[in-house]
Amino acid sequence: MIGEFFIRRLSVAPMMACTDPHERYFLRLCSRHTLLYTEMVPAQAVWHGRGERLLAHNPEEHPVAVQFGGSDPRQLAYCARMAETYGYDEVNLNVGCPSTRVQAGRFGACLMAEPGLVADLVACMREATRLPTTVKTRIGIDHQHGYDALASFVECVSRAGCRTFIVHARKAWLQGLSPKENRERPPLRYDRVHRLKRDFPQLEIVINGGIRSLEQAEQQLAFVDGVMLGREIYHNPYLLAEADTRLFGDARPVLTRHDLVRAYLPYVERQLALGVRLPCMTRHILGLYQGIPGARAWRTYLSERSARRGAGTEVITQALSSLPTEIETERAFG
Ligand SMILES: Cc1cc2nc3c(=O)[nH]c(=O)nc-3n(C[C@H](O)[C@H](O)[C@H](O)COP(=O)(O)O)c2cc1C
């Protein structure tokens, strides 16, 4: 079962203000194999010396990829080197973010209009590091209505040595839609991403956008090499608990939600001792009991009590003990 593209069979999407080191630590407890991405790190900030704060992560997070946003070859080459120094497993270039701030810096999704520049950036990053350099993109922007622009983009960038493309199966409108609206509209076109894999069988194609369950992920794997999930994991992290068994062939037992919380506690203790505030860590587990009795009580208790002055891990253990006892043994969704 272990193939060339196995590592990206399932991944969690980069999400600003969500996929921070605490979130990734918790998600790693849920799944040993799923590849985790950082949120987008601006290349300029690393270039100007903020790398230490922006690139620090926990050794337990592996496999973990760092995503950079930028369009300056020197800055991105520097970032790629830093990614290797910091021990990441992959460097990813953001060619999908539609925000106006990002466009003003001439990076993110607007780079889809400049495949030659993206190819140069990839070439510089690859020269600077031995890590795999990957690109996360959209199926098109603005005027790029058909499939051809996507295919020529991928062809051009792959000639610079990029072998892995993560494709959010939705076009980005750079004018008139906010980043949030750009994640709901225009409609998803999975067929375009499937066609990309058919046309470029030698490349690794990972599909992203609107996938909400492991069943859907498994269905997608008939057409592409990997599946990336974003919002669903953030709102319902327990979905990952069965991923190792179902998608990676790992026979080890699936942990219960309670097991995961208990495994997270020592980490939370350590972070509190370093001065991190409790809500920074509890916010990532608010959705853990989603869909089962007690979910709302768990969420309310944690969000209200974590914010109180001096709050510690007792808030989490009390929230656990307020849940119905039968949940204690409930594994995954079956
Ligand atoms: C809050 C939030 C922040 C995001 N930040 C990033 C980011 O930093 N880099 C990126 O490439 N995509 C970002 N995205 C887009 C996601 O990576 C993903 O492509 C998108 O949400 C579609 O996948 P989904 O439907 O599974 O959520 C973000 C999405 C959300 C919801």
The ligand as an SDF file (V2000), in Angstrom:
LIG
                    3D

 31 33  0  0  0  0  0  0  0  0999 V2000
  -10.0610   30.4150    8.2170 C   0  0  0  0  0  0  0  0  0  0  0  0
   -9.3780   29.9660    6.9610 C   0  0  0  0  0  0  0  0  0  0  0  0
   -8.0770   30.3520    6.7070 C   0  0  0  0  0  0  0  0  0  0  0  0
   -7.4220   29.9330    5.5460 C   0  0  0  0  0  0  0  0  0  0  0  0
   -6.0930   30.2440    5.3680 N   0  0  0  0  0  0  0  0  0  0  0  0
   -5.4190   29.7200    4.3030 C   0  0  0  0  0  0  0  0  0  0  0  0
   -4.0140   29.8680    4.1850 C   0  0  0  0  0  0  0  0  0  0  0  0
   -3.3330   30.4380    5.0420 O   0  0  0  0  0  0  0  0  0  0  0  0
   -3.4170   29.3350    3.0690 N   0  0  0  0  0  0  0  0  0  0  0  0
   -4.1160   28.6460    2.1140 C   0  0  0  0  0  0  0  0  0  0  0  0
   -3.5370   28.1540    1.1400 O   0  0  0  0  0  0  0  0  0  0  0  0
   -5.4340   28.4870    2.2220 N   0  0  0  0  0  0  0  0  0  0  0  0
   -6.1030   28.9770    3.3010 C   0  0  0  0  0  0  0  0  0  0  0  0
   -7.4310   28.7300    3.4490 N   0  0  0  0  0  0  0  0  0  0  0  0
   -8.1180   27.8920    2.4290 C   0  0  0  0  0  0  0  0  0  0  0  0
   -8.0470   26.4220    2.8480 C   0  0  0  0  0  0  0  0  0  0  0  0
   -6.7120   25.9630    2.8760 O   0  0  0  0  0  0  0  0  0  0  0  0
   -8.8660   25.5560    1.8680 C   0  0  0  0  0  0  0  0  0  0  0  0
   -8.2910   25.6640    0.5870 O   0  0  0  0  0  0  0  0  0  0  0  0
  -10.3230   25.9800    1.7920 C   0  0  0  0  0  0  0  0  0  0  0  0
  -10.8720   26.2020    3.0760 O   0  0  0  0  0  0  0  0  0  0  0  0
  -11.1520   24.9120    1.0610 C   0  0  0  0  0  0  0  0  0  0  0  0
  -11.0870   23.6760    1.7380 O   0  0  0  0  0  0  0  0  0  0  0  0
  -12.2750   23.1740    2.7190 P   0  0  0  0  0  0  0  0  0  0  0  0
  -13.5630   23.3230    1.9500 O   0  0  0  0  0  0  0  0  0  0  0  0
  -11.9390   21.7420    3.0370 O   0  0  0  0  0  0  0  0  0  0  0  0
  -12.2760   24.0670    3.9170 O   0  0  0  0  0  0  0  0  0  0  0  0
   -8.1010   29.1380    4.5900 C   0  0  0  0  0  0  0  0  0  0  0  0
   -9.4220   28.7670    4.8470 C   0  0  0  0  0  0  0  0  0  0  0  0
  -10.0510   29.1490    6.0230 C   0  0  0  0  0  0  0  0  0  0  0  0
  -11.4650   28.6740    6.2930 C   0  0  0  0  0  0  0  0  0  0  0  0
  1  2  1  0
  2  3  1  0
  2 30  2  0
  3  4  2  0
  4  5  1  0
  4 28  1  0
  5  6  2  0
  6  7  1  0
  6 13  1  0
  7  8  2  0
  7  9  1  0
  9 10  1  0
 10 11  2  0
 10 12  1  0
 12 13  2  0
 13 14  1  0
 14 15  1  0
 14 28  1  0
 15 16  1  0
 16 17  1  0
 16 18  1  0
 18 19  1  0
 18 20  1  0
 20 21  1  0
 20 22  1  0
 22 23  1  0
 23 24  1  0
 24 25  2  0
 24 26  1  0
 24 27  1  0
 28 29  2  0
 29 30  1  0
 30 31  1  0
M  END
$$$$
